[in-house]
Amino acid sequence: MNPWPDIAVGAALGAALGSFAVTYGLRWTRAESALRGRSACGQCGVTLGFSRTVPLLSYAAQRGACFACGGRIDIAHPTAEALGALAGGVSFALLPILPASLATGLAALLAGAGAADLRVRRLPDSMTLAAALLCAGLSFTLQGMMGLLAGVAAAVVTFSLLYGLRALGARLRGRVPLGLGDVKLAAALALWLGPATPLAIAAASLAGLVGMAIERPADGRLAFGPYLALAGWLVALFSEVSGWRMTL
């Protein structure tokens, strides 16, 4: 069976969902609604028609700039669209259609949430809740009720341990080592990760240390959400495709 039509559909779906998710995430950072009003340039406010908002293609055709004012289009838009397209293609190549659709939506959602975290060092609770629902759906469609129950248990343990670590760090060092939004996101991802949750958190922590060394933020704070999102999605997908989760 030729997989390329499914991969193309997944890539298109991922790019479209990534476009919406990053718009939602960035508007959230400005206390705006992504569910009302038409797409508009973030600099001059001109309304954008459909031909100006086609994921990736419009950005390339306009050479990364607004057609009206010439202002640069936020790089978060094509980045999230590209990540969504890549995740969609991979998901539809490796998973049945329903869980592939859920995994594609989750990847796009995480890209949008990550963009928001990079902007304001906070994760939208609404996007974390949506991620939790998608992760629960993935556990159920791929592993059945036992998989979902394992995910719920992992989520409860993950939230409890990370919240406790956060409280302990605040008491001993006078500052929290992990944002509350990160704790919530980790618990949401655990609904799909199940027993693989510790590996995902370890991978995210290692990547975060590398990112800290490269970025060297002046305030010593790092947007951990993108690292957690990427590691969680990749580890969960690998554990499903390889059958590794079944052996844990």
C-alpha positions as CSV (number, residue, x, y, z in Angstrom):
1,M,0.0,0.0,0.0
2,N,1.3,3.4,-1.0
3,P,1.8,5.5,2.2
4,W,2.5,8.8,0.5
5,P,-1.2,10.0,0.1
6,D,-1.7,9.5,3.9
7,I,1.6,11.3,4.6
8,A,0.5,14.2,2.4
9,V,-2.9,14.4,4.2
10,G,-1.2,14.3,7.6
11,A,1.3,17.0,6.6
12,A,-1.4,19.3,5.3
13,L,-3.5,18.7,8.4
14,G,-0.5,19.4,10.7
15,A,0.4,22.6,8.9
16,A,-3.2,23.9,9.2
17,L,-3.5,23.0,12.8
18,G,-0.1,24.4,13.6
19,S,-1.1,27.7,12.0
20,F,-4.2,27.9,14.2
21,A,-2.4,26.8,17.3
22,V,0.5,29.3,17.0
23,T,-2.0,32.1,16.3
24,Y,-4.0,31.1,19.4
25,G,-0.8,31.0,21.5
26,L,0.6,34.3,20.4
27,R,-2.8,36.1,20.7
28,W,-3.1,34.6,24.2
29,T,0.2,36.3,25.2
30,R,-1.4,39.6,24.1
31,A,-4.7,38.9,25.9
32,E,-6.5,38.6,22.6
33,S,-8.9,36.0,21.3
34,A,-7.9,33.7,18.5
35,L,-11.5,32.5,18.1
36,R,-12.9,35.8,17.1
37,G,-12.0,38.1,14.3
38,R,-10.1,37.5,11.1
39,S,-6.4,37.0,10.7
40,A,-4.5,40.3,10.5
41,C,-1.0,41.6,10.4
42,G,0.5,41.9,13.9
43,Q,2.1,45.2,13.0
44,C,-0.2,47.2,10.7
45,G,-3.4,45.4,11.5
46,V,-4.5,44.9,7.8
47,T,-6.9,42.0,7.4
48,L,-5.5,38.9,5.7
49,G,-7.5,37.0,3.2
50,F,-7.3,33.2,2.7
51,S,-4.5,33.5,0.0
52,R,-2.4,35.4,2.6
53,T,-2.7,32.7,5.3
54,V,-2.0,29.4,3.5
55,P,0.4,27.6,5.9
56,L,4.0,27.9,4.8
57,L,3.2,28.7,1.1
58,S,2.0,32.3,1.9
59,Y,5.1,32.9,4.1
60,A,7.3,31.8,1.3
61,A,5.4,33.7,-1.4
62,Q,5.6,36.9,0.6
63,R,9.2,36.3,1.5
64,G,8.4,36.5,5.2
65,A,7.0,40.0,5.1
66,C,3.5,41.6,5.2
67,F,2.3,42.5,1.7
68,A,0.9,45.8,3.0
69,C,3.5,47.3,5.4
70,G,6.5,45.2,4.7
71,G,6.9,44.2,8.4
72,R,8.5,40.9,9.1
73,I,6.1,38.0,9.8
74,D,6.7,36.5,13.2
75,I,9.0,33.5,12.6
76,A,6.9,31.5,15.1
77,H,4.2,31.1,12.4
78,P,6.2,29.2,9.8
79,T,8.1,27.3,12.5
80,A,4.9,26.0,14.1
81,E,3.4,25.2,10.6
82,A,6.5,23.3,9.6
83,L,6.6,21.4,12.9
84,G,2.9,20.5,12.5
85,A,3.4,19.4,8.9
86,L,6.4,17.2,9.9
87,A,4.6,15.7,12.9
88,G,1.5,15.1,10.8
89,G,3.4,13.3,8.1
90,V,5.2,11.1,10.6
91,S,2.1,10.4,12.6
92,F,0.1,9.3,9.5
93,A,3.0,7.2,8.3
94,L,3.2,5.3,11.6
95,L,-0.2,5.2,13.3
96,P,-3.8,4.3,12.4
97,I,-5.8,7.3,11.1
98,L,-7.6,8.2,14.3
99,P,-4.6,8.2,16.7
100,A,-2.6,9.8,13.9
101,S,-5.0,12.7,13.7
102,L,-4.9,13.1,17.5
103,A,-1.1,12.9,17.6
104,T,-1.0,15.6,14.8
105,G,-3.3,17.8,16.7
106,L,-1.3,17.4,19.9
107,A,2.0,18.3,18.1
108,A,0.4,21.4,16.6
109,L,-1.0,22.4,20.0
110,L,2.3,21.9,21.7
111,A,4.0,24.1,19.1
112,G,1.6,26.9,19.7
113,A,1.9,26.6,23.5
114,G,5.7,26.5,23.1
115,A,5.6,29.7,21.2
116,A,3.6,31.4,23.9
117,D,6.0,30.1,26.6
118,L,9.0,31.5,24.7
119,R,7.3,34.9,24.6
120,V,6.1,35.3,28.1
121,R,7.5,32.3,30.1
122,R,4.0,31.0,30.7
123,L,1.9,28.3,29.2
124,P,-1.8,28.8,28.5
125,D,-3.9,26.6,30.7
126,S,-6.5,26.2,28.0
127,M,-3.9,24.7,25.7
128,T,-2.6,22.4,28.4
129,L,-6.2,21.2,29.1
130,A,-6.6,20.5,25.4
131,A,-3.3,18.6,25.3
132,A,-4.5,16.5,28.3
133,L,-7.7,15.5,26.4
134,L,-5.7,14.6,23.3
135,C,-3.2,12.6,25.3
136,A,-6.0,10.7,27.1
137,G,-7.6,10.0,23.7
138,L,-4.3,8.7,22.4
139,S,-3.8,6.4,25.3
140,F,-7.3,5.0,24.9
141,T,-7.3,4.6,21.1
142,L,-3.8,3.0,21.1
143,Q,-3.8,1.1,24.4
144,G,-7.4,0.7,25.4
145,M,-8.8,1.3,28.9
146,M,-5.8,-0.2,30.7
147,G,-3.5,2.1,28.8
148,L,-5.7,5.1,29.8
149,L,-5.7,4.0,33.4
150,A,-1.9,3.7,33.3
151,G,-1.8,7.2,31.9
152,V,-4.0,8.6,34.6
153,A,-1.9,7.0,37.3
154,A,1.3,8.4,35.6
155,A,-0.3,11.9,35.4
156,V,-1.2,11.9,39.1
157,V,2.2,10.7,40.2
158,T,3.9,13.2,37.9
159,F,1.9,16.2,39.1
160,S,2.4,15.2,42.7
161,L,6.2,14.7,42.5
162,L,6.9,17.8,40.4
163,Y,4.6,20.0,42.4
164,G,6.4,18.7,45.6
165,L,9.8,19.4,44.0
166,R,8.6,22.9,43.1
167,A,7.5,23.6,46.6
168,L,10.7,22.1,48.1
169,G,12.9,24.3,45.8
170,A,11.0,27.4,46.8
171,R,11.5,26.6,50.5
172,L,15.2,25.7,50.3
173,R,16.4,28.1,47.6
174,G,13.8,30.9,47.8
175,R,12.8,30.4,44.1
176,V,10.8,27.8,42.2
177,P,12.9,25.5,40.0
178,L,9.9,24.7,37.7
179,G,7.0,26.8,36.6
180,L,3.5,25.6,37.6
181,G,2.6,25.6,33.9
182,D,5.4,23.1,33.2
183,V,4.1,20.9,36.0
184,K,0.6,20.9,34.5
185,L,2.0,20.2,31.0
186,A,4.1,17.3,32.2
187,A,1.1,15.8,33.9
188,A,-1.0,16.2,30.7
189,L,1.7,14.5,28.6
190,A,1.9,11.7,31.1
191,L,-1.6,10.7,30.1
192,W,-0.2,9.4,26.9
193,L,3.3,8.6,28.0
194,G,2.3,6.4,30.9
195,P,5.3,4.5,32.3
196,A,7.6,6.3,29.8
197,T,7.0,9.6,31.6
198,P,10.3,9.5,33.5
199,L,12.3,9.1,30.3
200,A,10.5,12.0,28.7
201,I,11.2,14.3,31.6
202,A,14.8,13.2,31.8
203,A,15.2,13.9,28.0
204,A,13.6,17.3,28.4
205,S,15.8,18.2,31.4
206,L,18.9,17.2,29.5
207,A,17.8,19.2,26.4
208,G,17.0,22.1,28.7
209,L,20.4,22.1,30.3
210,V,21.9,22.3,26.8
211,G,19.6,25.1,25.9
212,M,20.5,27.0,29.1
213,A,24.2,26.7,28.2
214,I,23.6,28.0,24.7
215,E,21.1,30.7,25.5
216,R,22.6,31.9,28.8
217,P,19.5,33.9,29.8
218,A,20.3,37.0,31.9
219,D,17.7,36.2,34.5
220,G,18.6,32.5,34.7
221,R,15.1,31.5,33.6
222,L,14.5,29.1,30.7
223,A,11.2,28.5,28.8
224,F,11.1,24.8,29.6
225,G,7.7,24.2,27.9
226,P,9.1,23.7,24.4
227,Y,11.7,21.2,25.6
228,L,9.1,19.3,27.6
229,A,6.7,19.3,24.7
230,L,9.2,18.0,22.1
231,A,10.6,15.3,24.4
232,G,7.2,14.2,25.5
233,W,5.7,13.9,22.0
234,L,8.8,12.1,20.6
235,V,9.1,9.6,23.5
236,A,5.4,8.8,23.5
237,L,5.4,8.2,19.7
238,F,8.5,6.1,19.9
239,S,7.2,4.0,22.8
240,E,4.0,3.3,20.8
241,V,5.5,2.5,17.5
242,S,8.3,0.3,18.9
243,G,6.0,-1.5,21.2
244,W,8.3,-0.5,24.1
245,R,5.5,0.9,26.2
246,M,3.9,-2.6,26.3
247,T,7.0,-4.0,27.9
248,L,7.2,-1.4,30.7
